[in-house]
Amino acid sequence: MLKYQALLLEQDDVTLKTTSVVNPVMFLSSTLIDNEPEHSCLQTIEEVYSSRSDLKDVPLENPNWELFRDGSSIMKKGKRVTGYAVTMQDKVIEAKALTADVSSQKVELIASRALDRSKGKNVNKYMD
């Protein structure tokens, strides 16, 4: 849930508020122009939540690097074990164990930050 709240809060035109009473009619107050809604919900969702236009799901043909990233947080013998790694096929770029209080989501964010080492290079990045 926190991930989705963060996505919403990044938008300039969205404000999250907590209220004890919510009347669904409040959300129907928009006006119709020529019997058409003033915005298209599908278009808005597409604009706000689509992937960045510079991200591709097809690998680059001649990358400088190919990086693989993974983070993990598991319970082992009653204790939480967390860590991450950024690797190439034949080389570990960065791998660290983290303290037990780090959530699996934070582990993934820390591992993603390690990918910053590739700034300015053409890189295929693979992550789960």
URGILIN-V942753 format. One record per backbone hydrogen bond with DSSP energy under -0.5 kcal/mol. NH is the residue of the N-H (numbers start at 1). CO is the residue of the C=O. Records with the same first field share a line. If there is no record, write none. Layout:
NH->CO  CO
//
This chain:
5->1
6->2
7->3
8->4
9->5
10->6
11->8
14->11
24->22
26->23
27->24
28->25
29->26
33->36
34->32
36->33
38->31
41->39
44->40
45->41
46->42
47->43
48->44
49->45
50->46
55->52
64->122
65->122
67->124
68->87
69->126
70->85
72->83
74->81
76->74  79
79->76
81->74
82->98
83->72
84->96
85->70
86->94
87->68
88->91
93->86  91
94->86
96->84
98->82
102->99
107->103
108->104
109->105
110->106
111->107
112->108
113->109
114->110
115->111  112
116->113
117->114
118->115
119->116
121->118
123->121
124->65
125->123
126->67  124
128->69
//
